[in-house]
Amino acid sequence: MPYDKRETATFIAPGGQSYKANIEYRIDKNGISGTITPLNLVTTLGQFMRHTLTLALNDGTSYKIMVSLEPRWEFHSTDMRVIKVKAKDAAVNGQQRPAAERVLNYFGDNLPSSVLCFLDDADWSRFKTDIGPANRGLQTVVRKNTFTDDFYPPELKNSVSVGANLLFDYAIYLHGSTCANEVGLTMTLAHELQHTIQHANMRQVWAVNALVNELDRTIIQTMKLEWKDVPTEREARIVSKRAALQLHGEKPVEQYIDANIAAHITPADVSDWQFIRTLTPSSSVDLVGDTHLLFQRLKGHRAELEQALQRTRADNPQDFGDIDLDVFLGKK
């Protein structure tokens, strides 16, 4: 298969050194591969042949790659855990990309092998309007019909596919305001990455938890349900704070949490951050057991849950087609 793209890209070594080179390459579901024509320090990349390098393309996307010299200067990606930083400013890009890489490295091989992490340089207003003003990011499972409307930013849509071919299994979006704070970037990215792990490893539990957010808001309010009551969301909060504490230390994390509480974007967001403040690295959740307990609380709303399941099953049969509410609610 021929290489169909050309540009002058940047190779970043493990120590942070960067080198410009002309490349010809192609991207498909299996990753990126291509050939290199070094512009400077021709022999330098050879010393990194057994190391993983970062290849940064001009559109802000970066891949982890390996370099080989035979039969010619070639490279190929080691996985499809890809970061795309939209910021054009070199200094901002140089801060956000390594920050995101540290989060990916924190999870290591626990992550699914195909994830796009899209770091915007502005806030996508549709998310703030439809999801809520406190939204800081989201993750989605990538399906053929995922990006058929204008809910998602056009550049995110364009980044998940080449023509009709989908490149990634998951896509994560972070608002520009989220990325402006490194602790916020870390916590939000870690939160959304944990959701990809949940989906990859415990899809049915992930799907049943997702149904709760499909309930009418009046039910949510009557039941006094908060994000912390949904096991997959509680786990994502535990993991995100644990990651932030390890990568940034206690003081910056507490300062970030306190700033969000003080911002008082919504009462629910304040309550959420107050809960996150109480979490410790040893906090835990039993996804299966706690999901059963939650659905025992929701038994009186079986009809509404069945309707929610019917709607989501129609939109996403791959994830919701085999969900049996009797497992969690008991037989009628």
FENNOR-V746951 format. One record per pair of residues at least 6 apart in sequence whose ideal C-beta (glycine too) atoms are under 8 Angstrom apart, sorted by the first residue. I is the first residue (numbers start at 1). J is the second residue. D is the distance in whole Angstrom. If there is no record, write none. Layout:
i/j/d
I/J/D
I/J/D
This chain:
i/j/d
1/26/6
1/28/8
2/26/7
3/24/4
3/25/6
3/26/5
3/34/6
3/35/7
4/26/5
5/24/7
5/25/5
5/26/7
5/27/7
5/34/8
6/22/7
6/23/7
6/24/5
6/25/8
7/22/8
7/23/7
7/57/7
7/58/5
8/20/6
8/21/7
8/22/5
8/23/8
8/39/7
8/58/8
9/20/7
9/21/6
9/22/8
9/23/5
9/55/6
9/56/6
9/57/5
9/58/7
10/18/5
10/19/7
10/20/6
10/21/8
10/55/7
10/56/4
11/18/7
11/19/5
11/20/8
11/21/6
11/36/8
11/45/6
11/53/5
11/54/7
11/55/6
11/56/8
11/67/8
12/18/5
12/53/6
12/54/4
12/55/8
12/56/6
12/62/8
13/19/7
13/48/6
13/51/7
13/53/6
14/48/7
14/51/5
14/52/7
14/53/7
18/56/8
19/38/7
19/40/7
19/41/6
19/44/6
19/45/6
20/39/5
20/40/6
21/36/5
21/37/6
21/38/5
21/39/6
21/45/7
22/36/7
22/37/4
22/38/8
22/39/6
23/34/5
23/35/7
23/36/6
23/37/7
23/55/8
23/75/8
24/34/5
24/35/5
25/32/6
25/33/7
25/34/3
25/35/8
25/75/8
26/32/7
26/33/6
26/34/7
27/162/6
27/167/7
28/162/7
28/165/7
28/167/7
29/80/8
29/114/8
29/165/7
29/166/7
29/167/6
30/80/8
31/63/7
31/76/7
31/77/3
31/78/8
31/79/7
31/80/5
32/55/7
32/63/5
32/65/7
32/75/8
32/76/7
32/77/5
33/74/7
33/75/7
33/76/4
33/77/7
34/74/7
34/75/6
35/72/6
35/73/6
35/74/5
35/75/8
36/45/7
36/67/7
36/73/4
36/74/7
36/75/6
37/73/7
38/44/7
38/45/6
38/73/7
45/53/8
45/67/5
45/73/7
46/67/8
46/69/6
48/67/6
49/66/8
49/67/6
49/68/6
49/69/7
51/66/8
52/64/5
52/65/7
52/66/6
52/78/6
53/64/7
53/65/6
53/66/7
53/67/6
53/75/8
54/62/5
54/63/7
54/64/6
54/65/7
54/97/8
54/101/7
55/62/6
55/63/5
55/64/8
55/65/5
55/75/7
55/77/8
56/62/5
56/97/7
57/63/8
59/84/7
60/84/5
60/85/5
60/86/5
60/87/7
60/88/8
60/93/7
61/82/6
61/83/7
61/84/4
61/159/7
62/82/7
62/83/5
62/84/7
62/85/7
62/97/6
62/101/8
63/77/5
63/80/8
63/82/6
64/77/6
64/78/5
64/79/6
64/81/7
65/75/5
65/76/6
65/77/5
65/78/7
66/75/7
66/76/6
66/78/6
67/73/7
67/74/7
67/75/5
68/74/5
68/75/7
68/76/8
79/113/5
79/114/8
80/113/6
80/114/4
80/115/7
80/116/8
80/167/7
80/168/6
81/104/6
81/111/6
81/113/7
81/114/7
81/115/5
81/117/8
82/115/7
82/116/5
82/117/7
82/168/7
83/97/6
83/100/5
83/101/7
83/104/7
83/117/5
83/119/7
84/116/6
84/117/7
84/118/5
84/119/7
84/159/6
85/92/8
85/93/5
85/96/5
85/97/5
85/100/7
85/119/5
86/118/7
86/119/6
86/120/5
86/121/4
86/155/7
86/176/8
87/93/5
87/96/6
87/119/7
87/121/4
87/176/8
87/179/8
88/121/7
92/121/8
95/182/7
96/119/5
96/179/5
96/185/7
99/182/5
99/185/5
99/186/7
100/117/6
100/119/6
100/185/7
100/189/6
102/186/7
102/247/6
103/185/8
103/186/6
103/189/5
103/190/5
103/193/7
103/243/6
103/247/7
104/111/7
104/117/7
104/193/8
106/190/7
106/243/5
106/246/7
106/247/6
107/190/8
107/193/6
107/197/7
107/243/8
110/197/6
111/193/6
111/196/7
111/197/7
112/169/6
112/170/6
112/196/5
112/197/7
112/199/8
112/200/5
113/169/8
114/167/8
114/168/5
114/169/4
114/170/7
115/168/6
115/169/7
115/170/5
115/171/8
115/172/7
115/193/7
115/196/6
116/159/6
116/160/6
116/167/7
116/168/4
116/170/7
116/171/5
116/172/7
117/172/5
117/174/7
117/189/6
117/193/8
118/153/8
118/155/8
118/156/5
118/159/6
118/171/7
118/172/7
118/173/5
118/174/7
119/174/5
119/179/5
119/185/7
120/153/7
120/173/7
120/174/6
120/175/6
120/176/5
120/179/7
121/176/5
121/179/8
122/175/8
122/176/4
123/175/4
123/176/6
123/177/5
124/152/8
124/153/5
124/173/7
124/175/7
126/150/7
126/151/6
126/152/8
126/153/8
127/135/5
127/138/7
127/173/8
127/175/7
128/135/6
128/175/8
130/151/7
131/138/7
132/266/7
132/269/8
133/265/5
133/266/6
134/265/4
134/266/5
134/268/7
134/269/4
134/272/8
135/175/7
136/174/7
136/175/6
136/177/8
136/178/4
136/184/7
136/188/5
137/172/7
137/173/6
137/174/4
137/175/6
137/178/6
137/188/4
137/189/7
137/191/8
137/192/6
138/172/7
138/173/6
138/192/7
139/170/6
139/171/7
139/172/5
139/173/8
139/192/4
139/193/8
139/195/5
139/196/6
140/146/6
140/152/8
140/170/7
140/171/5
140/173/8
141/169/7
141/170/6
141/199/6
141/316/8
141/319/6
142/160/6
142/166/6
142/168/5
142/169/6
142/170/6
142/171/5
143/316/7
143/318/6
144/166/7
145/315/8
146/152/8
146/160/8
146/171/8
147/156/8
147/157/4
147/160/7
152/173/7
153/173/7
156/171/6
156/173/6
159/171/8
160/166/6
160/167/6
160/168/5
160/171/5
161/167/6
170/196/5
170/199/7
172/189/7
172/192/4
172/193/7
172/196/7
174/185/6
174/188/6
174/189/6
174/192/8
178/184/5
178/185/6
178/188/5
179/185/5
181/256/6
182/248/7
183/244/6
183/248/5
183/252/5
183/253/6
183/255/8
183/256/4
184/256/6
186/240/8
186/243/6
186/244/5
186/247/6
186/248/7
187/240/4
187/241/7
187/243/7
187/244/5
187/253/8
187/256/7
188/240/7
190/239/6
190/240/4
190/243/4
190/244/7
191/236/4
191/237/7
191/239/7
191/240/4
192/236/8
194/235/6
194/236/4
194/239/4
194/240/7
195/206/7
195/232/7
195/236/6
198/205/7
198/206/4
198/232/5
198/235/7
198/236/8
198/287/7
199/206/5
199/319/8
202/287/6
202/288/8
203/319/6
204/322/7
204/323/6
205/231/8
205/232/7
205/287/5
205/288/6
205/291/6
206/232/6
206/319/8
207/312/8
207/319/5
207/320/5
207/323/5
208/291/6
208/295/7
208/323/6
208/325/8
208/328/6
209/230/5
209/231/6
209/232/4
209/233/7
209/291/6
209/294/8
210/232/8
210/312/7
211/305/6
211/308/5
211/309/6
211/312/7
211/323/8
212/220/8
212/225/7
212/230/5
212/294/7
212/298/7
213/230/7
214/308/4
214/311/7
214/312/6
215/301/7
215/304/6
215/305/7
215/308/6
216/304/7
219/301/6
219/304/6
223/297/7
223/298/7
223/301/8
226/268/7
226/271/6
226/272/7
226/275/7
227/233/4
227/234/7
227/237/7
227/268/8
227/272/5
227/275/8
228/234/5
228/237/7
228/272/7
228/275/5
229/294/6
230/294/7
231/285/5
231/286/7
231/287/5
231/290/4
231/291/5
231/294/7
232/287/7
232/291/8
234/285/5
234/290/8
235/285/5
235/287/6
237/272/8
237/275/7
237/276/5
237/279/6
238/279/6
238/283/5
238/284/7
238/285/6
241/253/7
241/276/6
241/279/5
241/281/8
242/279/8
242/281/5
242/283/8
244/253/5
244/256/8
245/253/6
245/281/6
246/281/8
254/277/7
257/273/5
257/276/6
257/277/5
258/277/8
260/269/7
260/273/5
261/270/6
261/273/5
261/274/6
261/277/7
264/270/6
291/328/6
292/328/6
295/305/8
295/325/8
295/328/4
295/329/5
296/329/8
298/305/6
298/329/7
299/329/6
299/330/7
302/325/7
302/329/6
302/332/7
305/325/6
305/329/7
306/325/6
309/320/6
309/323/6
309/325/6
312/319/8
312/320/5
313/320/4
313/321/6
313/323/7
326/332/8
